[in-house]
C-alpha cells in the first residue's frame, strides 16, 4: 500500500499505463447552447416581466457580498 501526494498526475498516469489500466479520456462534443440562449431571452423579456415597464431596459445591479449574505 502506498500514497501518492498531489500534484502527481504524471506519476499516476505512468503507474496506470504500466498496469494496463490507463484509459484516454473520451472526447465529447461541445454543449448545445442554441436552446439556452432562447430560453434566457424568453425568461428576461419585458413581455414576461409583469413588474417592469414594457419599454424599460433591465439592468444588473451590483451588491457587495456582505449585503448579499445579510439577506439570508
Secondary structure, 3 states (H helix, E strand, C coil): CCCCCCCCHHHHHHHHHHCCCCCCCCCCCCCCCHHHHHHHHHHCCCCCCCCCCCCCCCCCCCCCHHHHHHCC
